[in-house]
């Protein structure tokens, strides 16, 4: 079974980095990016603000983390 989009989201949120999340999950950074993009498309909202140097959670992303973070950790 592969790593779920929610697990990828939680890693990116907590590590504030697609690259560090990819390393922790044993995935390619592009795979992490594709899963986050797919999750955002399915939810119909951006979860992260991206620039070339950093990412930050949107307000919606932070609220989504508050709802799913504990469930994914369990």
C-alpha positions as CSV (number, residue, x, y, z in Angstrom):
1,X,0.0,0.0,0.0
2,X,1.3,3.4,-0.9
3,X,1.6,6.5,1.1
4,X,-1.8,8.3,1.2
5,X,-2.3,11.9,0.2
6,X,-3.3,12.7,3.8
7,X,0.0,11.3,5.2
8,X,1.9,13.3,2.6
9,X,0.0,16.4,3.5
10,X,0.7,15.9,7.2
11,X,4.5,15.4,6.6
12,X,4.7,18.5,4.4
13,X,2.8,20.6,6.9
14,X,4.9,19.5,9.8
15,X,8.2,19.7,8.0
16,X,7.4,22.9,6.0
17,X,9.2,21.3,3.1
18,X,8.3,19.1,0.2
19,X,11.9,17.8,0.0
20,X,12.2,17.0,3.7
21,X,8.8,15.3,3.6
22,X,9.8,13.3,0.6
23,X,13.0,12.2,2.3
24,X,11.1,11.2,5.5
25,X,8.5,9.2,3.4
26,X,11.1,7.6,1.1
27,X,9.5,9.3,-2.0
28,X,10.7,11.5,-4.8
29,X,10.0,15.2,-4.2
30,X,8.0,15.3,-7.5
31,X,5.7,12.5,-6.2
32,X,5.1,14.5,-3.0
33,X,4.2,17.6,-5.1
34,X,1.9,15.5,-7.3
35,X,0.0,14.1,-4.3
36,X,-0.4,17.5,-2.7
37,X,-1.6,19.0,-6.0
38,X,-4.1,16.1,-6.4
39,X,-5.4,16.6,-2.8
40,X,-5.8,20.4,-3.4
41,X,-7.7,19.7,-6.6
42,X,-10.0,17.2,-4.9
43,X,-10.6,19.6,-2.0
44,X,-11.0,22.6,-4.3
45,X,-8.7,24.8,-2.3
46,X,-5.0,25.5,-1.9
47,X,-3.4,24.1,1.2
48,X,0.0,25.7,0.8
49,X,1.5,28.9,-0.6
50,X,4.6,28.1,-2.6
51,X,7.6,30.2,-3.6
52,X,11.0,29.2,-4.9
53,X,12.4,29.4,-1.4
54,X,9.7,28.3,1.0
55,X,6.2,27.0,1.5
56,X,3.6,28.1,4.1
57,X,0.2,26.6,4.9
58,X,-2.8,28.7,3.9
59,X,-5.5,29.3,6.6
60,X,-7.5,26.5,4.9
61,X,-4.4,24.2,5.1
62,X,-3.9,24.9,8.8
63,X,-7.6,24.2,9.5
64,X,-7.4,21.0,7.4
65,X,-4.4,19.9,9.4
66,X,-6.2,20.5,12.6
67,X,-8.9,18.1,11.4
68,X,-6.8,15.4,9.8
69,X,-3.5,15.5,11.6
70,X,-4.5,13.6,14.7
71,X,-6.3,11.0,12.7
72,X,-3.3,10.4,10.4
73,X,-1.0,10.1,13.4
74,X,-3.2,7.5,15.0
